[in-house]
Amino acid sequence: MIAFSSGTKVWIAGGVTDMRCGMNGLALKVQQGLGRDPHAGEIFCFRGRRGDLVKLLWHDGVGMSLYAKRLEAGKFIWPTGGSGEAVQVSAAQIGYLLEGIDWRNPRWTQRPAKVG
């Protein structure tokens, strides 16, 4: 997992996003849809329609990064609300979300497979 500093602001974009969008398309959604600056060092998280794919957009001061994660089983827990709205969460909560754990009430949404 990518380690973000605890003071980093993380925004979860409400609704679903067209996952064909790349870095520039998502940065435009941040500016126009969420009214935020995509170059301010904040992390923006978007989810696809099926709920098993998320993309994170982050500018670290040097350049823009785009991260994607797809769950093998289960869906990412997403806030209810329409497009154009965003929910601010902590860096710890985004860590839970990326692991497939309900970030509002940390527990597994899909039981992990036993190893060994």
N, C-alpha and C positions, 0 to 999 in steps of 0.2 A: 504494500500500500504506500501511497505517497504521503509523506509527513508534511503537514501544514502547521505553521506556528499557531499557538493557541489564541493569539490576538487577531488572527485573520478573520475578516467578515465573510460569511458564507451565505449565499442566497439560493434558495430552491425556487425555481420558476414554476408557478402554478400552471395547471393544464398540461396538455401534451404538446410536444414539439416535433416537427418534421425532422427525423434523424438523418435525412439526406443533407442537411445543412452542415457546412464545414465551419472553420474558424471565423471567416468573415461574416457568414450568414448569422451565426450565433451572436457575434459581437454587435451586429446590427439590431438583433432582437433585444439585446441588453440595453442598447441606447434608446431605441424607439418604443419597445414594449414595456420595459421595466423602468425606464427613465434613469438609468445608472450609467456610470462611466466604466466601460470594460477594461480600461487601462489603469484603474485606480488600485490594483493589487487585490481586489476582492475575487472570490471564487463564485462562479455561477454554475448551477447544476440544472440540467434539462433532462426530461424523461420522454421516451418514445410512447407511441400509442399502446403497444402490447404490454408495456410496463417492465420488460426484462432488460432494457438497455438504457443507460444514462450516459450523458456527456458532460464533462466539466470543462469550463473555460476559465483560464487564469493567466493574468499578466504578472510576471514576477519582477518587473522593473527592467528586465533585459529583453524579453520577448514574450509573445503570446504562446500559450500551451493549450492543447486540446487533448483531454483524456477521455477514453471511452471504456465502459465496463458492461458486460452482458452476463446475466445470471444463468447458470445451467438449469436451475429449477427455482420456482417461486417468482415473485415480483418485488420490485422496489416499492416501499411504502412511500406514498406521496401525499402531500397536503391537499385537502379539497379546496377548490376555488377555481376561478376562471383564469383564462390566459391574461397576461398583463399584470398579474399580481405575483408578488414574491414573498416568501417567508424566510426570515433570517434565522439561521441555526448556528450552533457552535462547531468548531473544528472536530470536537469529539463526536458530535451528533452526525456529521457527515461521514465520519469513520464508521459509525454503526450502519448508516444507510448503505454505504458501499459494500459492507459485509452481508447485506441482506437481512439485517436486524432492524426491527421497528425502532426508529430513532426517538419516537415519542415515549415509548415504554420499552426499554432495551430487553429483547428476548428474540430468539430465532423465529423467523417466519417460515423457514424450511429446516427440518431437522437435519443436521450435518451427518453425512455418511460415516460409518465407523471405519477406521483405518486399522488394518491388521487382522 
